[in-house]
Every structure is written in C-alpha cells, then in structure tokens.
C-alpha cells in the first residue's frame, strides 16, 4: 500500500502487468472451478441465518397483516418505501458501471462490472419485496398488471405507482438480460476448462454452446452495445419514476422539480458506495488486487464525490425552494418538521453523512486509503438511507395540526429490513461461488496483445473496421 | 495429423494461431484465396476479424429498432384502448376510423375518471410507453443475437477437436469447412500450412 499511495493515480494500471490471455482466464475461472474456501462457508452461513429474519418477518406480516408494521395515518408509508428506494438506488450503480461507462469507453469498468451488475439484480430483488409485501394481500399483485379480466377493470395508467411497476419490472428484466449476455462467453470458458463432466455439462448448457466465431462476436458486440445504449436511459428513467412517487403528490416537501435529477444522483451515489463496500473485502478475500486495482477504488471515490456534491446541491435546493416558495406549508415543513422537528437530528446526520464526510474524498491520500474509503462508503450508505427516511417523514406533519402524527418502526419493520441484508448477502455469496465474478473475455481485451494492426491487409477491405481500434494498444 | 484421402465425416480443417495479429492476417489471406465457408474463432472479440473472414455486417440493429417500435406501439394502444380513449375522443383526430375498427370493444371497459382529466391523457402514458420500448428492444437484441447465431446449440463438430478447447482461453482458430466449393483435403491443408499456424488438424463430424 505504501508504494501506491505515493504514486500518481494516473500511473496505476487497470490491470497489473504480467498477465496473458490464459492466466487471466485461469485466475477468474479458478474461483468457480477450484475448491470452496472455508471462509465462503462461514460467510454464506451467516448471510443465510440473517435471511431467516426476512422469512420470519414476512411470515408474520402475511399471517397478522400490515398492522405489525409501524405505518399509520398520516404516515402511510414507512420502512417499506424507504427500503424500497434505498435498495433500488443501490442497484443503479451496477447499470451505470456496465452501461454508461461502456459507452464512454472507460476501461476501468471492466473488472468491476460483473459483480456490480450482480449487485444490481440482488438489490432489485430486495427492493421488489417491499411493494409486494406492503400490498397486504400480495397474492393480488396481478391487479397491477394489465391483464384482461372479467371485471373489465384495467390499471390506472396515469399513476406514478403504476409507472413504477413498468419501470422496475423492465429494469429488473433488462438488467438480467444484460448480465446474462456478458456471462455467455465466460460460461463457455468454464465449460472448456472444467474437468468434471457434470460441471462441463451445466456450464455448457448455460453457455448455450458458445464457440466464439468471428461473426458471432460481431453480433454479440452489437448486442452488448445496444443493451448498454438501452440501459442508459432506462436507469435514468427508473429513479426518475421512483421520485415521481413523491414529487407528483401535492405535498409540501415532496412536490419539487429537483426530485428526479436529485434522486438519480443519489442512486448513483449510494450504488457506488455499495460497490466499494463490496469490492474492498472481495478483492482481498479472492486475491483479485491485480484486477481490481487502487485505480478502480480511486475512480469510484471520484464518482462518489461528484454525485455526493450533486446530492448536497439537491438538499440546498430543497431548503431554497421552501424559503422561496413563500408558501407557509412548504416553509413550515422545512423548519418545523424536516430540520428542526421531532426527527431533526436525522436531517443533520444526513447532512453530515452525505454532505460533509464525503468531502474527505477530495484528498488523494483518502481515496487511496482502502480502510478509510471502506468506512466512508458505509457512512454514505447510512446517509442515503437517512435521506429517504427524512423525505418520508414529510408525511407526519401536513396541512392541519390536528392530523399530525408520529412514526416509529416496529420490531417487525427492523427484522424485515435486516432480513433483506441476508437475502442480498446469500445471493452475493452464491454468485461469487458459481459465476465468474470478473468478466474474463473483457479483461483479455485490456492487455495490449489483444489488438491488431491492419498493415498486413493491403486489400483495404477490412481497414475501416480496424484502424482506429488498433491504435489503442 | 493424418493425410488420408477425404473422408465423408470431415467437418473441415482447423488452423491454430497464437496471436490476434496472426489470425487476423491469416483470415485476410484465406478470404483473398477465395474460400467462402470459413470461420475464425477467438476467446474475445478481435476487431475487424469478421470482416477479414469475409462476413457481411449484421442487420441486428434493424431488428432491434423494429422491436422497439413494436413495444412503443403496443404500450400506446394498450393504455389508450383500456384506460383512455373512448372512440368519441379519438375520432375527431382519426375521422371515424377508430370506432369502426374497435367497435363495441371499448364500451365494455370501465374507464376511470381520475380527477376529471381527459380519458385520453396521452402525456401520462409516456412512461409506460418508454419502458415497453426499452423492454421489447432489449429482448430483441439478446434473442435476435442468439437466434441469428444459431444458439442454443449444445454440441458442434468443432468440439470434437481437442485443440478447440483453447478457443475460449488463449488460442485463435480458422476453420475452412469441407462444404466449401474449393475445399480439397490436401491442397487446403497445404495452403493453411503456408499461413504459419501452430498446427493444422482435422475436425471430424
């Protein structure tokens, strides 16, 4: 660590030198094909135990009803939407890394995109539980789908909650397709490397028989790029629509035009924090420091700094809107409730976690200090949770003081929330064991030997396809 | 490697290369020699290799565009016909065609009056239209790619060749298939040897 701290971050490579095509593949595939490390069993067992809290929480909820949660009138939404927005926001970094950074030719995305995408899928799975559970009778969830029925009753398409159904389900589906597309060649690599016939068969089926033909790669690259191009507006739309859940309501503190951009920035902010939280222990445990270098952590820290500033700007806007609205309810919401109300302490904690502490990331020494960065990433995750809590608490004091109320989560709220960590952790451990956690074929593309020069082709037929790429080596 | 006369059970001849540059130059040479039933294989996409072998650009983007349009159209009509438009509200625009086409179908649906807004409030329909556009495009992109590539195909004659196991790891291959009109067991092998590959082997069917 000491050596890299003094180096300029521009000099840190995205893949440490000395790797060849086969050693890259071997190192990544060895995690899947090799023996299961003891630490994996410990980690998975812990996550699986925590998962039981989710099972208990949901079982009791279904048996007893929504009353076991702390939601009430006027606070009709509580932990359910806080955690829904929190988890789905975390997912956004995965899509950002895999899609937007691909379109911008950011090579450093390559080694972290696979598990960031996995993180997206699992975070969306955790998020999806909340709206379903909050229905109270989740077996009627199909009322949300546009299905022909004997009542001739269709969903209310003008509602942001309905848009959410479309946005989140599309997001989950497209993320899965994107993830699987990236996995096909790597499954083929495991198939070819495996010795055990059953392992060969399973990964052979998963790889669909991929054999890496030039034309197949051509279509594949087209597909990958198009999926990236499609995911980019998609990821922006998802959190925009999530913010509409609030902003479209005519409620002080929610009805603000800043909400969509500020939600998207917050989502990326929390998502990158979660990627750092996961990448630091994973690269240490699996010895992947050659692939996930300090350069990656440094770049992610910079993204956190930028998005953190955007979010901070959003908080400023909210305060300014309240002041400038000349509306007593907007001002009252901000002064009597959000900043200095019964939950005011959480507002100031939020400013501390999301606004003040991330400013440390201006310093290179902090960005390159893995321990500090890890701690800051967890603080940001807490801060982003607090943000949604603070936004939600706008509900407790609205227009008429006689209808003011209070909100406190119950034991079951907290149990269910903790349980989702178990679900996330269990899925993450299964992913790391059975799926190549780094995209091997894309890593091979990072080393100079992967590029070709078209000098040998005096015919000129293929020159336009190669000359600009060949120069990158 | 055997030099027996052409067997009926031959898929083709497989030349193995060590570097991207070697396979790229060899692919150009093979194309110029006039072979058409040729494919190159690599563990990761090599820029321009598909053109060097002599393939045409894929029309997958066109399919995806059509898929996206289909999604947008479906979502628009789904919302307009179920939640929104009564024939009366559309017909001024479309000159009576809508009620002719849809007939009584619409009058059975329970249209919800939401805060007195028009039934055909199309701006509110945009978010689902957008999401469906993306969803249909993404499905077309992945499944279009798989179908055009002929997957899933769990087995292929190439897997009969032991050397091909490294096609997903660190080796590059060119296979001239026996169905090529100019394929000749000896002459083709001689030609491939001239490209200085690591090896030339048969791919049995």
Interface residues (C-beta under 8 A of the other chain):
Chain A: X20 X21 X22 X25 X146 X151 X152 X153 X154 X155 X156 X157 X158 X159 X160 X162 X163 X166 X167 X170 X173 X174 X177 X178 X180 X181 X185 X188 X189 X191 X192 X193 X204 X205 X208 X209 X210 X211 X212 X213 X214 X215 X216 X217 X218 X219 X220 X221 X222 X223 X226 X227 X230 X231 X233 X234 X237 X241 X244 X441 X442 X444 X445 X449 X450 X451 X452 X453 X454 X456 X457 X459 X461 X462 X465 X466 X469 X470
Chain B: X19 X20 X21 X24 X25 X27 X28 X31 X32 X39 X40 X41 X42 X43 X44 X45 X46 X47 X48 X49 X50 X51 X52 X53 X55 X57 X58 X60 X61 X64 X78 X79 X82 X83 X84 X108 X109 X110 X112 X114 X117 X121 X124 X125 X127 X128 X130 X131 X132 X134 X135 X137 X138 X139 X141 X142 X144 X145 X146 X148 X149 X151 X152 X153 X154 X155 X156 X158 X159 X164 X165 X166 X167 X168 X169 X170
